[in-house]
Amino acid sequence: MSLINHVLSYIHMKRCLNDTIFNQLSEFAEEQGIRIYVIGGFVRDCLLDNPGKDIDIVVEGSGIDFARKLASRLGNIKVNYFKNFGTAMFKYKGIEFEFVGARKESYSRNSRKPIVEDGSLKDDQDRRDFTINAMALSLNKNNFGKLIDPFNGLKDLDDRIIKTPLDPDKTFSDDPLRMLRAIRFATRLNFEIEENSYKSIHNNRERLKIISNERISDELNKIILTKKPSRGIKMLESTGLLQIFFPEFQNLKGIESVDGKKHKDNFYHTLEVLDRLSVKTDDLWLRWAAILHDIGKPVTKKYDPETGWTFHGHDFVGSKMVYNIFKKLKLPLNEKMKFVQKLVLLHLRPIALVQDIVSDSAIRRMIFEAGDDIDDLMLLCEADITSKNDLKVKKYLNNFKHVREKIKEIEEKDSIRNFQPPVRGDEIIKTFQLTAGPVVGEIKDAIKEAILSGEIPNEREAAWKFMLKLGKERGLG
Ligand code: CTP
């Protein structure tokens, strides 16, 4: 590690600890005769000059007792206790503090519930996940601000390396979620995972099965929300983890060839779409739509000697797969899922409009079906335009611009996005003295169709006239 980086780290650390709260903590610890340290993510992020708002404090003694006494000294602060884990948390001046007694931990093979014993700071550092997360800053009077870094985490931070402090097989086997955390940190910080740790993830991949799907998805979502999620997903794939918790995604990988005709690798294509979309949006669910847009391809794949490879209906089949995937991964089965289903179902629509001569009615129908999600659909679809042929991409993107312009034009004219029938069902009943029944629905649909096809404008007067005409034709009223 270079001298300049050492100096910079020192400056970052001093700046992080400049807050008076650290002095208060230090004085209180001194008074109690207890030694305390800031540890983990806060230290790491502070050295990266990006301190967070969550601060983990290791107490050589009882974390719970210390937090209780400190909270009452600071004022009437509500403390949350997690006795099973020996931790206590409170919020103070917008910062989340978590106190834990220094621990020695060992894990039983089939559970990630640790068996905890009291320990020293060093014991506590030994049981941490990565060298860059095991660094501690002393808050004690005699060496306030000293970095305690037994595994050279500072060097790894400088060399941009994720590495376990102990034998990786032990660290990962103790808590297999750490395999995903390694990939998450590597993706988020743009670091490399050290070779042995990487191999160990592959070797221990089956251990992931003891982790709940909620916790897996939590990590996966964090990877998806990074700047370049493809990097993390490629690592999930190459370590064999993806196959374990998300085989449908893994199934996109591979190229088949018949009569010398190949289809594209849909796994890498999907990752390209995801990265392209991620430049434009931080919306997790829109990014999920990118991940799942072609998920129906492996099951709909066919080879026809005349036409080559086809994936007919993969949009429909894919949208039907969303529910089971969300359910298994414990993702929310609410309007977020419905949004993803809708985008997967409609993802081919804008591109079809780029290829054909665009009719107003086709655009109107797409706006009608996408509703308020039309802008997201357009973003997804634009990101879906990938090809090795730059000219082709350029041409498509240019045509896409026209589709956007058309959408704007038609929206201004017809306001179809949140279509409300211009004639209500009760008005149809009254006009033709009907009783409620299927005829009412048929008339309403016919009016909607006439608007979408452009036969009449989306206006009440035109719709009313059209309704009367329909009634006459059907001999109603
Ligand atoms: N930790 C660990 N093993 C885990 C989870 C956490 O060793 N499976 C340790 C690490 O030292 C980590 C600290 O607990 O730094 C706090 O964990 P967490 O809050 O989950 O992560 P942070 O490192 O703070 O990072 P972020 O908040 O960005 O997720």
Residues whose N, C-alpha, C, O or C-beta is under 5 A from the ligand:
A	BS01	CTP	G40 G41 F42 R127 R128 D129 N133 A134 D175 R178
